[in-house]
Amino acid sequence: MISPARKLAFGILRRVAAQRGHASDLLASPCVDRLPERDRRLAYELVLGVLRWQRQLDHLIAHYSGRSPERLDEPVRIALRLGLYQLRFLERIPAYAAVNEAVALAKRYGPPWGAGLVNAVLRRAASTPNERPWERIADPIERVGVELSHPSWLVRKWMADFGTEEALALMRANNQAPPVVIRFNVLAASTEEIARALAREGIEIEPSPYVPGAYRVRSGSLSPNSEARRRGWVYVQEEASQLIAHLVAPEPGMRVLEICAAPGSKTTHMAALMGNEGMIVAGDRHLARLRVLKQLAERLCVRIAYPLAFEGRGPVPLLPTQLFDRVLVDAPCSGTGTLRRHPEIKWRLAPEELSHMARQQAALLREAARWVRPGGRLVYATCSLEREENEEIVSSFLSTRRDFHPVVPPVAEAFRTESGYVRTFPHRQGMDGFFAAVLEKNFAPTP
């Protein structure tokens, strides 16, 4: 017998590896929601834990098997990762259960020899639970990369960008499960109704110390089937992501343009801050993602969001001469600030991709500027920690656009950089790593 949680985790990890699927999307599928609470929690833990610690797990596979993990059949490699993760990181799971079920997975889905190898490797690992073979690696960057399970190029880069101690703290934070954070959807119900609904389900929350209207879930399970989520009364959205809408500072009656808006978290948040008064043009080039945005807006009772197929370049369809009070560029980026939630990014991102993304980001910001009215606000935001995608993009833009100037945003001092931009970090505030620059367009000079 293979437990439903382990079987599901195994399948998701195979899809992440073979089809470049996203673990968070796969874990949000109905088949996961139908699991009993205990199995659902274990499936989440196994999938995200294996992805967070993948490099260390692969080092252990090589150490105990004498083989390169890359040369093993994929089902065998994933079964070994699952078994080793349970042996090394989950104290409540008996060793025999971790070993036996990993062997069963290899036997069912792998080659004929796979089960024997998995059994031998995991039994050796179970007999030496405290062995740390990476301590014998001579290169300090490689050693840290294995121990804290990050690619060596990123270890080296972050140590150069942030300093050794900051980089180590950041990598340790990336391997911790983040808190569940929600916001109340006051467009659908009153604050009092929402609070009572959460209390009925035994869900305890506490206000975010940093972001107005954000709440961290202290205890209880806010499953997709909970009343508050099902009725659209609460929306799960990370704190730093919620902060962006406050930086845009939309007011009722304003005209807002969001570029790269899907799947709609910030769009619907801005609509709530505007009290459903005004207009938000939510542009994105992916039609499938725009459909998701439209469905989310309907579920959250948003009436002022208008999804529009728009790449962020050229005229805004249907509104070629329209200027906006607020323009948000939610730029596509490397996502290195979200590794707690999306650990597979670590293993897919290559250093040369940063320059490619930077060119796209710079082009989007230049185009977005044309839609800001005089006196209006332009916000550039990413969920990246890399200067190439953040400060350097904004500095380059301001060097050629003298009609814009940066504005020091009204946020906690801990968020502000020396240049007056906004940065958040997992190891400092317990939030995802975001960057934002708030710019205003000058009024035309008086003749």
C-alpha positions as a Python dict, from the first residue, in 0.01 Angstrom:
ca = {
    (1, 'M'): (0, 0, 0),
    (2, 'I'): (114, 353, -84),
    (3, 'S'): (-50, 632, 116),
    (4, 'P'): (-258, 882, -87),
    (5, 'A'): (-36, 1172, 25),
    (6, 'R'): (288, 1006, -88),
    (7, 'K'): (139, 882, -413),
    (8, 'L'): (9, 1230, -493),
    (9, 'A'): (337, 1398, -394),
    (10, 'F'): (527, 1155, -616),
    (11, 'G'): (302, 1235, -912),
    (12, 'I'): (330, 1610, -863),
    (13, 'L'): (709, 1597, -833),
    (14, 'R'): (725, 1397, -1157),
    (15, 'R'): (518, 1662, -1335),
    (16, 'V'): (730, 1941, -1193),
    (17, 'A'): (1042, 1766, -1324),
    (18, 'A'): (919, 1638, -1659),
    (19, 'Q'): (668, 1902, -1764),
    (20, 'R'): (813, 2206, -1587),
    (21, 'G'): (489, 2232, -1393),
    (22, 'H'): (454, 2469, -1100),
    (23, 'A'): (417, 2297, -764),
    (24, 'S'): (182, 2562, -622),
    (25, 'D'): (-58, 2523, -917),
    (26, 'L'): (-52, 2144, -899),
    (27, 'L'): (-111, 2149, -523),
    (28, 'A'): (-415, 2372, -579),
    (29, 'S'): (-585, 2107, -792),
    (30, 'P'): (-919, 1948, -692),
    (31, 'C'): (-757, 1608, -635),
    (32, 'V'): (-552, 1760, -353),
    (33, 'D'): (-854, 1940, -206),
    (34, 'R'): (-1043, 1609, -185),
    (35, 'L'): (-781, 1454, 43),
    (36, 'P'): (-846, 1440, 418),
    (37, 'E'): (-680, 1726, 603),
    (38, 'R'): (-396, 1513, 737),
    (39, 'D'): (-307, 1374, 394),
    (40, 'R'): (-335, 1715, 230),
    (41, 'R'): (-91, 1865, 479),
    (42, 'L'): (154, 1579, 424),
    (43, 'A'): (132, 1614, 45),
    (44, 'Y'): (211, 1986, 70),
    (45, 'E'): (500, 1917, 307),
    (46, 'L'): (651, 1646, 89),
    (47, 'V'): (628, 1832, -241),
    (48, 'L'): (756, 2169, -121),
    (49, 'G'): (1008, 2017, 121),
    (50, 'V'): (1167, 1798, -146),
    (51, 'L'): (1191, 2093, -386),
    (52, 'R'): (1339, 2322, -121),
    (53, 'W'): (1606, 2072, -19),
    (54, 'Q'): (1661, 1907, -357),
    (55, 'R'): (2032, 1979, -386),
    (56, 'Q'): (2113, 1846, -41),
    (57, 'L'): (1898, 1538, -103),
    (58, 'D'): (2076, 1470, -432),
    (59, 'H'): (2411, 1501, -256),
    (60, 'L'): (2295, 1238, -8),
    (61, 'I'): (2179, 1012, -292),
    (62, 'A'): (2524, 1033, -451),
    (63, 'H'): (2694, 973, -116),
    (64, 'Y'): (2494, 663, -21),
    (65, 'S'): (2456, 511, -369),
    (66, 'G'): (2787, 599, -531),
    (67, 'R'): (2590, 712, -838),
    (68, 'S'): (2512, 1052, -985),
    (69, 'P'): (2140, 1129, -929),
    (70, 'E'): (2117, 1265, -1284),
    (71, 'R'): (2197, 920, -1420),
    (72, 'L'): (1918, 746, -1229),
    (73, 'D'): (1575, 691, -1380),
    (74, 'E'): (1345, 971, -1281),
    (75, 'P'): (1099, 758, -1075),
    (76, 'V'): (1391, 615, -877),
    (77, 'R'): (1542, 959, -820),
    (78, 'I'): (1212, 1105, -699),
    (79, 'A'): (1137, 806, -473),
    (80, 'L'): (1483, 849, -316),
    (81, 'R'): (1430, 1221, -263),
    (82, 'L'): (1095, 1156, -96),
    (83, 'G'): (1238, 888, 130),
    (84, 'L'): (1547, 1089, 227),
    (85, 'Y'): (1340, 1401, 296),
    (86, 'Q'): (1122, 1210, 539),
    (87, 'L'): (1423, 1049, 709),
    (88, 'R'): (1612, 1377, 745),
    (89, 'F'): (1343, 1638, 803),
    (90, 'L'): (1019, 1478, 932),
    (91, 'E'): (1070, 1350, 1285),
    (92, 'R'): (715, 1220, 1330),
    (93, 'I'): (733, 975, 1041),
    (94, 'P'): (883, 638, 1138),
    (95, 'A'): (1188, 540, 935),
    (96, 'Y'): (1030, 212, 828),
    (97, 'A'): (731, 397, 678),
    (98, 'A'): (954, 634, 482),
    (99, 'V'): (1166, 346, 350),
    (100, 'N'): (887, 102, 272),
    (101, 'E'): (669, 347, 82),
    (102, 'A'): (961, 487, -118),
    (103, 'V'): (1050, 130, -214),
    (104, 'A'): (687, 66, -312),
    (105, 'L'): (686, 379, -533),
    (106, 'A'): (1006, 270, -708),
    (107, 'K'): (871, -80, -756),
    (108, 'R'): (543, 40, -905),
    (109, 'Y'): (672, 319, -1129),
    (110, 'G'): (1043, 253, -1182),
    (111, 'P'): (1262, -6, -1358),
    (112, 'P'): (1299, -361, -1216),
    (113, 'W'): (1623, -282, -1034),
    (114, 'G'): (1492, 45, -884),
    (115, 'A'): (1327, -92, -570),
    (116, 'G'): (1642, -272, -458),
    (117, 'L'): (1855, 41, -499),
    (118, 'V'): (1604, 258, -313),
    (119, 'N'): (1586, 5, -29),
    (120, 'A'): (1966, -15, 5),
    (121, 'V'): (2024, 361, -10),
    (122, 'L'): (1752, 452, 238),
    (123, 'R'): (1854, 184, 488),
    (124, 'R'): (2211, 315, 481),
    (125, 'A'): (2081, 670, 530),
    (126, 'A'): (1853, 562, 816),
    (127, 'S'): (2149, 405, 998),
    (128, 'T'): (2347, 735, 994),
    (129, 'P'): (2082, 1005, 1046),
    (130, 'N'): (2329, 1276, 1154),
    (131, 'E'): (2594, 1230, 885),
    (132, 'R'): (2675, 1552, 696),
    (133, 'P'): (2888, 1450, 397),
    (134, 'W'): (2884, 1799, 244),
    (135, 'E'): (3113, 1919, 522),
    (136, 'R'): (3397, 1751, 333),
    (137, 'I'): (3348, 1970, 23),
    (138, 'A'): (3656, 2190, -13),
    (139, 'D'): (3502, 2479, -209),
    (140, 'P'): (3311, 2699, 43),
    (141, 'I'): (3055, 2817, -216),
    (142, 'E'): (2979, 2459, -318),
    (143, 'R'): (2961, 2352, 46),
    (144, 'V'): (2711, 2625, 133),
    (145, 'G'): (2514, 2552, -183),
    (146, 'V'): (2470, 2188, -85),
    (147, 'E'): (2408, 2250, 284),
    (148, 'L'): (2147, 2523, 225),
    (149, 'S'): (2024, 2376, -105),
    (150, 'H'): (2075, 2666, -346),
    (151, 'P'): (2256, 2670, -681),
    (152, 'S'): (2619, 2778, -647),
    (153, 'W'): (2588, 3068, -893),
    (154, 'L'): (2310, 3219, -679),
    (155, 'V'): (2507, 3166, -355),
    (156, 'R'): (2802, 3348, -506),
    (157, 'K'): (2585, 3629, -643),
    (158, 'W'): (2394, 3692, -322),
    (159, 'M'): (2711, 3692, -113),
    (160, 'A'): (2852, 3959, -345),
    (161, 'D'): (2526, 4159, -349),
    (162, 'F'): (2420, 4136, 16),
    (163, 'G'): (2725, 4017, 210),
    (164, 'T'): (2792, 3670, 349),
    (165, 'E'): (2580, 3687, 665),
    (166, 'E'): (2279, 3839, 489),
    (167, 'A'): (2300, 3582, 211),
    (168, 'L'): (2318, 3292, 456),
    (169, 'A'): (2018, 3425, 650),
    (170, 'L'): (1824, 3471, 327),
    (171, 'M'): (1893, 3116, 210),
    (172, 'R'): (1793, 2971, 546),
    (173, 'A'): (1467, 3168, 534),
    (174, 'N'): (1398, 3042, 181),
    (175, 'N'): (1391, 2686, 318),
    (176, 'Q'): (1121, 2764, 574),
    (177, 'A'): (750, 2730, 509),
    (178, 'P'): (595, 3078, 483),
    (179, 'P'): (288, 3181, 680),
    (180, 'V'): (-55, 3181, 519),
    (181, 'V'): (-162, 3543, 471),
    (182, 'I'): (-509, 3666, 376),
    (183, 'R'): (-695, 3988, 318),
    (184, 'F'): (-1061, 4050, 392),
    (185, 'N'): (-1272, 4116, 83),
    (186, 'V'): (-1496, 4397, 203),
    (187, 'L'): (-1664, 4409, -138),
    (188, 'A'): (-1833, 4077, -54),
    (189, 'A'): (-1899, 4097, 322),
    (190, 'S'): (-1840, 4317, 623),
    (191, 'T'): (-1531, 4279, 837),
    (192, 'E'): (-1747, 4152, 1122),
    (193, 'E'): (-1913, 3883, 907),
    (194, 'I'): (-1576, 3763, 782),
    (195, 'A'): (-1427, 3749, 1130),
    (196, 'R'): (-1723, 3545, 1257),
    (197, 'A'): (-1699, 3302, 964),
    (198, 'L'): (-1329, 3242, 1035),
    (199, 'A'): (-1398, 3195, 1406),
    (200, 'R'): (-1666, 2934, 1332),
    (201, 'E'): (-1405, 2731, 1146),
    (202, 'G'): (-1153, 2762, 1427),
    (203, 'I'): (-918, 2985, 1228),
    (204, 'E'): (-716, 3230, 1437),
    (205, 'I'): (-557, 3529, 1266),
    (206, 'E'): (-338, 3822, 1365),
    (207, 'P'): (-289, 4153, 1184),
    (208, 'S'): (27, 4197, 982),
    (209, 'P'): (275, 4424, 1161),
    (210, 'Y'): (363, 4582, 826),
    (211, 'V'): (73, 4586, 578),
    (212, 'P'): (-271, 4739, 649),
    (213, 'G'): (-553, 4492, 602),
    (214, 'A'): (-327, 4185, 582),
    (215, 'Y'): (-371, 3901, 833),
    (216, 'R'): (-146, 3608, 911),
    (217, 'V'): (-318, 3279, 993),
    (218, 'R'): (-194, 3169, 1336),
    (219, 'S'): (-381, 2840, 1364),
    (220, 'G'): (-649, 2640, 1190),
    (221, 'S'): (-675, 2525, 831),
    (222, 'L'): (-797, 2768, 568),
    (223, 'S'): (-870, 2506, 304),
    (224, 'P'): (-1019, 2594, -36),
    (225, 'N'): (-1343, 2441, 92),
    (226, 'S'): (-1374, 2675, 389),
    (227, 'E'): (-1682, 2897, 393),
    (228, 'A'): (-1489, 3224, 388),
    (229, 'R'): (-1281, 3127, 83),
    (230, 'R'): (-1565, 2958, -100),
    (231, 'R'): (-1783, 3269, -74),
    (232, 'G'): (-1502, 3503, -174),
    (233, 'W'): (-1491, 3674, 165),
    (234, 'V'): (-1117, 3623, 208),
    (235, 'Y'): (-838, 3597, -45),
    (236, 'V'): (-501, 3434, 16),
    (237, 'Q'): (-234, 3686, -85),
    (238, 'E'): (120, 3725, 46),
    (239, 'E'): (197, 4038, 250),
    (240, 'A'): (452, 4192, 14),
    (241, 'S'): (210, 4140, -276),
    (242, 'Q'): (-59, 4322, -79),
    (243, 'L'): (183, 4606, -9),
    (244, 'I'): (204, 4689, -381),
    (245, 'A'): (-159, 4800, -406),
    (246, 'H'): (-106, 5038, -114),
    (247, 'L'): (195, 5187, -296),
    (248, 'V'): (-19, 5244, -604),
    (249, 'A'): (-263, 5421, -369),
    (250, 'P'): (-568, 5416, -597),
    (251, 'E'): (-862, 5628, -486),
    (252, 'P'): (-1232, 5591, -564),
    (253, 'G'): (-1315, 5722, -909),
    (254, 'M'): (-962, 5698, -1047),
    (255, 'R'): (-855, 5545, -1379),
    (256, 'V'): (-595, 5273, -1325),
    (257, 'L'): (-394, 5070, -1575),
    (258, 'E'): (-219, 4751, -1467),
    (259, 'I'): (28, 4590, -1705),
    (260, 'C'): (89, 4214, -1667),
    (261, 'A'): (-216, 4197, -1441),
    (262, 'A'): (-306, 3827, -1442),
    (263, 'P'): (-397, 3633, -1238),
    (264, 'G'): (-554, 3936, -1068),
    (265, 'S'): (-439, 3947, -705),
    (266, 'K'): (-334, 4313, -722),
    (267, 'T'): (-618, 4407, -958),
    (268, 'T'): (-885, 4287, -717),
    (269, 'H'): (-703, 4438, -420),
    (270, 'M'): (-693, 4780, -587),
    (271, 'A'): (-1062, 4750, -670),
    (272, 'A'): (-1136, 4690, -302),
    (273, 'L'): (-927, 4994, -201),
    (274, 'M'): (-1128, 5197, -454),
    (275, 'G'): (-1460, 5075, -316),
    (276, 'N'): (-1557, 4951, -663),
    (277, 'E'): (-1566, 5309, -791),
    (278, 'G'): (-1362, 5404, -1097),
    (279, 'M'): (-1198, 5190, -1366),
    (280, 'I'): (-914, 4939, -1370),
    (281, 'V'): (-787, 4824, -1709),
    (282, 'A'): (-620, 4491, -1636),
    (283, 'G'): (-390, 4414, -1925),
    (284, 'D'): (-211, 4087, -1993),
    (285, 'R'): (-95, 3916, -2311),
    (286, 'H'): (-206, 3566, -2206),
    (287, 'L'): (-573, 3504, -2282),
    (288, 'A'): (-593, 3198, -2057),
    (289, 'R'): (-461, 3400, -1764),
    (290, 'L'): (-706, 3681, -1842),
    (291, 'R'): (-990, 3430, -1812),
    (292, 'V'): (-859, 3336, -1467),
    (293, 'L'): (-851, 3707, -1376),
    (294, 'K'): (-1209, 3754, -1494),
    (295, 'Q'): (-1328, 3456, -1289),
    (296, 'L'): (-1144, 3585, -981),
    (297, 'A'): (-1295, 3932, -1020),
    (298, 'E'): (-1644, 3783, -1040),
    (299, 'R'): (-1586, 3563, -734),
    (300, 'L'): (-1460, 3862, -533),
    (301, 'C'): (-1748, 4089, -645),
    (302, 'V'): (-1520, 4326, -837),
    (303, 'R'): (-1718, 4533, -1089),
    (304, 'I'): (-1464, 4787, -1211),
    (305, 'A'): (-1193, 4560, -1357),
    (306, 'Y'): (-1181, 4529, -1735),
    (307, 'P'): (-954, 4245, -1855),
    (308, 'L'): (-783, 4339, -2179),
    (309, 'A'): (-546, 4150, -2408),
    (310, 'F'): (-251, 4390, -2400),
    (311, 'E'): (122, 4319, -2416),
    (312, 'G'): (223, 4647, -2257),
    (313, 'R'): (351, 4788, -2585),
    (314, 'G'): (183, 5013, -2837),
    (315, 'P'): (-162, 5173, -2788),
    (316, 'V'): (-397, 5040, -2524),
    (317, 'P'): (-672, 4861, -2722),
    (318, 'L'): (-1001, 5056, -2730),
    (319, 'L'): (-839, 5341, -2531),
    (320, 'P'): (-560, 5473, -2757),
    (321, 'T'): (-562, 5828, -2617),
    (322, 'Q'): (-660, 5756, -2256),
    (323, 'L'): (-423, 5866, -1979),
    (324, 'F'): (-442, 5713, -1633),
    (325, 'D'): (-413, 5842, -1277),
    (326, 'R'): (-222, 5531, -1174),
    (327, 'V'): (-19, 5282, -1378),
    (328, 'L'): (120, 4965, -1226),
    (329, 'V'): (386, 4759, -1402),
    (330, 'D'): (377, 4421, -1228),
    (331, 'A'): (679, 4311, -1428),
    (332, 'P'): (753, 3947, -1516),
    (333, 'C'): (1075, 3859, -1336),
    (334, 'S'): (1302, 3584, -1208),
    (335, 'G'): (1090, 3538, -895),
    (336, 'T'): (1392, 3496, -665),
    (337, 'G'): (1201, 3667, -385),
    (338, 'T'): (939, 3389, -380),
    (339, 'L'): (1158, 3080, -336),
    (340, 'R'): (979, 2988, -12),
    (341, 'R'): (659, 2938, -211),
    (342, 'H'): (804, 2840, -548),
    (343, 'P'): (1125, 2648, -471),
    (344, 'E'): (1143, 2491, -817),
    (345, 'I'): (1256, 2831, -949),
    (346, 'K'): (1598, 2769, -792),
    (347, 'W'): (1661, 2473, -1018),
    (348, 'R'): (1527, 2627, -1339),
    (349, 'L'): (1670, 2977, -1338),
    (350, 'A'): (2000, 3034, -1518),
    (351, 'P'): (2217, 3345, -1458),
    (352, 'E'): (2204, 3449, -1825),
    (353, 'E'): (1825, 3480, -1802),
    (354, 'L'): (1854, 3788, -1579),
    (355, 'S'): (1982, 4009, -1862),
    (356, 'H'): (1708, 3883, -2095),
    (357, 'M'): (1442, 3963, -1836),
    (358, 'A'): (1597, 4303, -1769),
    (359, 'R'): (1557, 4402, -2133),
    (360, 'Q'): (1189, 4309, -2122),
    (361, 'Q'): (1135, 4491, -1795),
    (362, 'A'): (1302, 4809, -1919),
    (363, 'A'): (1084, 4805, -2231),
    (364, 'L'): (766, 4760, -2026),
    (365, 'L'): (853, 5049, -1795),
    (366, 'R'): (930, 5280, -2089),
    (367, 'E'): (599, 5194, -2254),
    (368, 'A'): (400, 5226, -1932),
    (369, 'A'): (523, 5582, -1882),
    (370, 'R'): (333, 5703, -2188),
    (371, 'W'): (-2, 5627, -2021),
    (372, 'V'): (54, 5831, -1702),
    (373, 'R'): (-120, 6167, -1685),
    (374, 'P'): (75, 6470, -1554),
    (375, 'G'): (73, 6444, -1176),
    (376, 'G'): (-11, 6074, -1199),
    (377, 'R'): (175, 5786, -1038),
    (378, 'L'): (377, 5507, -1201),
    (379, 'V'): (470, 5203, -987),
    (380, 'Y'): (723, 4946, -1102),
    (381, 'A'): (722, 4623, -902),
    (382, 'T'): (885, 4279, -912),
    (383, 'C'): (909, 3976, -686),
    (384, 'S'): (1283, 3958, -756),
    (385, 'L'): (1581, 4026, -530),
    (386, 'E'): (1819, 4105, -816),
    (387, 'R'): (1949, 4459, -875),
    (388, 'E'): (1957, 4392, -1250),
    (389, 'E'): (1578, 4365, -1246),
    (390, 'N'): (1513, 4639, -993),
    (391, 'E'): (1731, 4940, -910),
    (392, 'E'): (1920, 4926, -1239),
    (393, 'I'): (1596, 4926, -1442),
    (394, 'V'): (1455, 5227, -1258),
    (395, 'S'): (1784, 5422, -1258),
    (396, 'S'): (1819, 5372, -1632),
    (397, 'F'): (1460, 5488, -1686),
    (398, 'L'): (1503, 5803, -1476),
    (399, 'S'): (1825, 5892, -1655),
    (400, 'T'): (1631, 5938, -1979),
    (401, 'R'): (1291, 6052, -1849),
    (402, 'R'): (1337, 6383, -1671),
    (403, 'D'): (960, 6424, -1658),
    (404, 'F'): (938, 6162, -1383),
    (405, 'H'): (1075, 6178, -1030),
    (406, 'P'): (1084, 5920, -749),
    (407, 'V'): (854, 5956, -450),
    (408, 'V'): (946, 5829, -106),
    (409, 'P'): (655, 5599, -24),
    (410, 'P'): (475, 5608, 313),
    (411, 'V'): (596, 5270, 436),
    (412, 'A'): (791, 5147, 736),
    (413, 'E'): (1153, 5261, 749),
    (414, 'A'): (1263, 4896, 737),
    (415, 'F'): (1131, 4873, 380),
    (416, 'R'): (1306, 5178, 236),
    (417, 'T'): (1636, 5162, 54),
    (418, 'E'): (1890, 5444, 48),
    (419, 'S'): (1757, 5544, -294),
    (420, 'G'): (1400, 5572, -165),
    (421, 'Y'): (1273, 5250, -317),
    (422, 'V'): (1092, 4966, -138),
    (423, 'R'): (1244, 4625, -66),
    (424, 'T'): (1118, 4337, 145),
    (425, 'F'): (1307, 4020, 242),
    (426, 'P'): (1206, 3678, 379),
    (427, 'H'): (1480, 3681, 645),
    (428, 'R'): (1409, 4035, 764),
    (429, 'Q'): (1032, 4076, 774),
    (430, 'G'): (916, 3718, 710),
    (431, 'M'): (770, 3835, 378),
    (432, 'D'): (843, 3745, 19),
    (433, 'G'): (1121, 3944, -145),
    (434, 'F'): (965, 4228, -344),
    (435, 'F'): (1095, 4548, -499),
    (436, 'A'): (892, 4857, -586),
    (437, 'A'): (967, 5206, -710),
    (438, 'V'): (703, 5480, -687),
    (439, 'L'): (743, 5748, -954),
    (440, 'E'): (534, 6055, -1032),
    (441, 'K'): (504, 6240, -1358),
    (442, 'N'): (575, 6611, -1338),
    (443, 'F'): (305, 6861, -1422),
    (444, 'A'): (374, 7050, -1742),
    (445, 'P'): (567, 7370, -1666),
    (446, 'T'): (364, 7690, -1663),
    (447, 'P'): (440, 7903, -1973),
}
